[in-house]
């Protein structure tokens, strides 16, 4: 998976923020509130694209040992949605510049970590995101699955989403 594909993960994870921003801009009477709505719709379409690509590559079977759940930290991730909602005047650069700086730092840190795979859409649609290890190699990976309670050491059908790093898993 290229950096572009990781950017799509990040872009789609902020879709609820785009909708909240749209509502905030509309309530403030900002003329271009519809731009935030358009961006939210694009993010939703990008998520559909992303979801369809999870099973694009051929499947292989491996035992997986699950270490922890990444999606449990979605609420702390969503705290990053708060800053733009605190702005009462989007035309004032003094209020906008710190928020833009905050998001530049946030995007950089998310892009460099495995937290980038946390996505409110995944959780809303019943996906789970885990950190685990491929049993044979011991390699640490991120696994996206619809399985409610995967069993350690279970042989799963794995689809490689990002080379040796991110997989979509299904039970056999």
ZALOLUM-197915 format. One record per residue: residue in three letters; x, y, z of N, C-alpha, C in turn. Coordinates in steps of 0.2 Angstrom, whole numbers, padded with zeros to 4 digits, always signed. Layout:
% ZALOLUM-197915
alaXYZXYZXYZ
...
% end
This chain:
% ZALOLUM-197915
unk+0004-0006+0000+0000+0000+0000+0005+0006+0000
unk+0003+0011-0004+0007+0017-0005+0005+0022+0000
unk+0009+0027+0001+0008+0033+0005+0001+0036+0003
unk-0001+0035-0003-0007+0038-0005-0013+0034-0002
unk-0012+0027-0002-0018+0023+0001-0018+0025+0009
unk-0012+0026+0012-0012+0028+0019-0016+0035+0020
unk-0015+0039+0015-0018+0046+0016-0025+0045+0015
unk-0028+0040+0011-0035+0039+0010-0038+0036+0017
unk-0034+0032+0021-0036+0030+0027-0037+0036+0032
unk-0032+0040+0032-0032+0046+0036-0038+0051+0034
unk-0039+0052+0028-0044+0057+0025-0051+0054+0027
unk-0052+0048+0026-0059+0045+0028-0060+0045+0035
unk-0055+0045+0040-0056+0044+0047-0058+0051+0050
unk-0058+0056+0046-0060+0063+0048-0067+0065+0045
unk-0070+0060+0042-0077+0062+0039-0082+0065+0044
unk-0082+0062+0050-0087+0064+0055-0085+0072+0057
unk-0078+0073+0057-0076+0080+0058-0079+0085+0053
unk-0078+0082+0047-0080+0087+0041-0088+0088+0042
unk-0092+0083+0044-0099+0084+0045-0100+0089+0050
unk-0097+0088+0056-0097+0093+0062-0095+0100+0060
unk-0090+0101+0056-0088+0107+0054-0093+0110+0049
unk-0096+0106+0045-0101+0109+0040-0107+0112+0044
unk-0109+0108+0050-0114+0111+0054-0112+0117+0057
unk-0106+0117+0060-0104+0123+0063-0104+0129+0059
unk-0101+0128+0053-0101+0134+0048-0108+0136+0046
unk-0112+0131+0045-0119+0133+0043-0122+0137+0049
unk-0121+0135+0055-0124+0138+0061-0122+0145+0061
unk-0115+0146+0059-0112+0153+0060-0114+0157+0054
unk-0117+0155+0049-0119+0159+0043-0114+0160+0038
unk-0109+0155+0039-0103+0156+0034-0105+0153+0027
unk-0104+0157+0022-0107+0156+0015-0104+0150+0012
unk-0098+0147+0014-0095+0142+0011-0096+0135+0015
unk-0101+0135+0019-0102+0129+0023-0103+0122+0019
unk-0105+0123+0013-0106+0117+0008-0100+0114+0006
unk-0094+0118+0006-0087+0115+0005-0086+0109+0010
unk-0087+0110+0016-0086+0105+0021-0091+0099+0020
unk-0097+0101+0018-0101+0095+0016-0099+0091+0010
unk-0096+0095+0005-0093+0091-0001-0087+0087+0001
unk-0083+0090+0005-0077+0086+0008-0080+0080+0012
unk-0085+0080+0016-0088+0074+0019-0090+0069+0015
unk-0094+0071+0009-0096+0066+0005-0090+0063+0001
unk-0085+0067-0001-0079+0064-0004-0076+0059+0001
unk-0076+0060+0007-0073+0056+0012-0077+0049+0012
unk-0083+0050+0012-0088+0044+0012-0087+0040+0006
unk-0086+0043+0000-0085+0039-0006-0078+0036-0006
unk-0073+0039-0003-0066+0037-0002-0066+0031+0002
unk-0070+0031+0008-0071+0025+0012-0074+0019+0008
unk-0079+0020+0004-0082+0014+0000-0076+0011-0004
unk-0072+0016-0007-0067+0013-0011-0062+0009-0007
unk-0060+0012-0001-0055+0009+0003-0058+0002+0005
unk-0064+0001+0007-0067-0005+0009-0067-0010+0004
unk-0069-0008-0002-0069-0013-0008-0062-0016-0009
unk-0056-0012-0007-0050-0014-0009-0047-0019-0003
unk-0050-0020+0002-0048-0024+0008-0047-0031+0005
unk-0051-0034+0001-0050-0041-0001-0048-0041-0009
unk-0044-0036-0011-0042-0036-0018-0037-0041-0019
unk-0032-0042-0015-0027-0047-0016-0029-0054-0015
unk-0025-0059-0017-0027-0066-0016-0026-0067-0008
unk-0029-0072-0006-0030-0074+0001-0024-0079+0002
unk-0021-0079+0008-0017-0084+0011-0019-0086+0018
unk-0017-0091+0021-0020-0094+0027-0014-0094+0032
unk-0015-0091+0038-0009-0091+0043-0013-0090+0050
unk-0009-0093+0055-0011-0092+0062-0009-0085+0064
unk-0014-0082+0068-0013-0076+0070-0014-0075+0078
unk-0009-0072+0081-0010-0071+0089-0011-0064+0090
unk-0017-0062+0093-0019-0056+0094-0016-0053+0100
unk-0013-0047+0100-0010-0044+0106-0015-0038+0109
unk-0018-0034+0105-0022-0029+0108-0027-0026+0102
unk-0032-0022+0105-0037-0019+0100-0035-0012+0099
unk-0034-0010+0093-0033-0003+0092-0039+0001+0092
unk-0045-0001+0090-0051+0003+0089-0054+0005+0096
unk-0051+0002+0102-0053+0005+0108-0051+0012+0109
unk-0046+0014+0106-0044+0021+0107-0047+0026+0102
unk-0053+0024+0099-0056+0028+0094-0059+0035+0098
unk-0060+0034+0104-0063+0040+0107-0058+0045+0109
unk-0052+0043+0111-0046+0048+0111-0044+0051+0105
unk-0045+0047+0099-0043+0049+0093-0049+0055+0091
unk-0055+0054+0093-0060+0058+0091-0060+0065+0095
unk-0056+0065+0100-0054+0071+0103-0051+0077+0099
unk-0048+0074+0094-0045+0079+0089-0050+0082+0085
unk-0057+0080+0085-0062+0084+0082-0064+0090+0085
unk-0062+0091+0092-0065+0097+0096-0062+0104+0093
unk-0056+0104+0092-0053+0111+0091-0057+0115+0086
unk-0059+0113+0080-0063+0117+0075-0070+0119+0078
unk-0073+0115+0082-0079+0117+0085-0079+0122+0090
unk-0073+0124+0093-0072+0129+0097-0071+0136+0094
unk-0070+0136+0088-0069+0142+0084-0076+0145+0083
unk-0077+0152+0085-0083+0155+0084-0083+0160+0078
unk-0077+0160+0075-0077+0165+0069-0071+0162+0064
unk-0073+0159+0059-0068+0156+0055-0065+0161+0050
unk-0067+0167+0050-0064+0172+0046-0058+0175+0050
unk-0058+0174+0056-0052+0177+0060-0046+0172+0060
unk-0041+0175+0056-0035+0171+0056-0031+0169+0062
unk-0032+0174+0067-0029+0173+0074-0032+0166+0077
unk-0038+0165+0076-0041+0159+0078-0040+0153+0074
unk-0039+0154+0068-0039+0148+0063-0032+0145+0063
unk-0027+0150+0063-0020+0147+0063-0018+0142+0068
unk-0019+0143+0074-0017+0138+0079-0021+0131+0078
unk-0027+0131+0075-0030+0125+0074-0027+0121+0068
unk-0025+0125+0063-0022+0122+0057-0015+0119+0059
unk-0011+0123+0063-0005+0120+0066-0006+0114+0070
unk-0012+0113+0074-0013+0107+0077-0014+0102+0073
unk-0018+0103+0067-0020+0097+0063-0013+0095+0058
unk-0009+0100+0057-0003+0098+0054+0001+0093+0058
unk+0002+0095+0064+0005+0090+0069+0002+0084+0070
unk-0005+0084+0070-0009+0078+0071-0008+0073+0065
unk-0009+0076+0059-0008+0072+0053-0002+0069+0053
unk+0004+0072+0054+0010+0070+0054+0011+0064+0059
unk+0009+0065+0065+0009+0059+0070+0005+0053+0068
unk-0001+0054+0066-0005+0049+0064-0002+0045+0058
unk+0000+0049+0053+0003+0045+0047+0009+0041+0049
unk+0013+0043+0054+0019+0039+0056+0017+0033+0061
unk+0011+0032+0063+0009+0027+0068+0004+0022+0065
unk+0003+0017+0069-0002+0012+0067-0009+0015+0069
unk-0010+0020+0072-0016+0023+0074-0020+0026+0068
unk-0016+0027+0062-0019+0029+0056-0025+0024+0054
unk-0025+0018+0056-0030+0013+0054-0036+0013+0058
unk-0036+0017+0063-0042+0018+0067-0047+0023+0063
unk-0053+0020+0062-0058+0024+0058-0065+0023+0060
unk-0068+0029+0062-0075+0028+0065-0080+0024+0060
unk-0078+0024+0053-0083+0021+0049-0082+0013+0050
unk-0075+0011+0051-0074+0004+0052-0078+0002+0058
unk-0078+0005+0064-0082+0003+0070-0089+0004+0069
unk-0092+0009+0065-0099+0009+0064-0101+0004+0060
unk-0097+0001+0055-0099-0004+0051-0098-0011+0053
unk-0095-0012+0060-0094-0018+0063-0087-0021+0062
unk-0082-0017+0059-0076-0020+0059-0072-0019+0065
unk-0067-0023+0066-0062-0022+0072-0055-0021+0070
unk-0051-0017+0073-0044-0016+0071-0040-0019+0077
unk-0035-0023+0076-0031-0026+0081-0024-0026+0079
unk-0019-0026+0084-0012-0027+0083-0011-0035+0084
unk-0008-0038+0080-0006-0045+0081+0000-0047+0078
unk+0002-0054+0079+0008-0057+0076+0006-0063+0072
unk+0010-0063+0066+0009-0069+0062+0013-0074+0066
unk+0010-0080+0067+0013-0085+0071+0019-0087+0069
unk+0020-0089+0062+0026-0092+0060+0032-0087+0060
unk+0031-0081+0058+0036-0077+0057+0037-0072+0064
unk+0032-0071+0068+0033-0067+0073+0032-0060+0072
unk+0031-0058+0065+0030-0051+0063+0024-0048+0066
unk+0025-0042+0068+0019-0038+0071+0015-0035+0065
unk+0009-0035+0065+0005-0033+0060-0002-0030+0063
unk-0005-0026+0058-0012-0023+0060-0017-0027+0056
unk-0022-0029+0059-0027-0033+0056-0034-0030+0057
unk-0037-0029+0051-0044-0027+0051-0049-0033+0050
unk-0054-0034+0054-0058-0040+0053-0065-0038+0055
unk-0070-0042+0053-0077-0041+0055-0078-0046+0061
unk-0073-0050+0063-0074-0055+0068-0075-0052+0075
unk-0080-0053+0079-0081-0050+0085-0076-0052+0090
unk-0074-0058+0091-0069-0060+0096-0065-0066+0092
unk-0060-0063+0089-0055-0068+0086-0051-0072+0091
unk-0050-0078+0089-0046-0083+0094-0039-0083+0093
unk-0035-0082+0098-0028-0082+0097-0026-0089+0094
unk-0021-0089+0089-0019-0095+0086-0023-0098+0081
unk-0029-0095+0080-0033-0097+0075-0030-0096+0068
unk-0032-0101+0063-0029-0100+0056-0035-0095+0053
unk-0032-0090+0050-0037-0085+0047-0035-0084+0039
unk-0040-0083+0036-0039-0080+0029-0037-0073+0029
unk-0031-0072+0026-0028-0065+0027-0027-0062+0020
unk-0029-0056+0019-0028-0052+0013-0023-0047+0014
unk-0018-0046+0011-0013-0041+0012-0015-0035+0009
unk-0016-0030+0013-0018-0023+0011-0012-0019+0010
unk-0008-0019+0015-0001-0015+0015+0004-0021+0016
unk+0009-0021+0011+0014-0026+0011+0017-0027+0018
unk+0016-0033+0021+0019-0035+0027+0017-0031+0033
unk+0012-0027+0033+0010-0023+0038+0003-0023+0040
unk-0002-0023+0035-0009-0022+0036-0012-0028+0032
unk-0017-0031+0036-0021-0037+0033-0028-0036+0035
unk-0032-0038+0030-0039-0039+0032-0040-0047+0033
unk-0043-0049+0038-0044-0056+0040-0051-0058+0040
unk-0052-0064+0038-0059-0068+0039-0057-0075+0042
unk-0062-0077+0045-0062-0084+0047-0063-0089+0041
unk-0060-0095+0041-0061-0099+0036-0068-0101+0034
% end
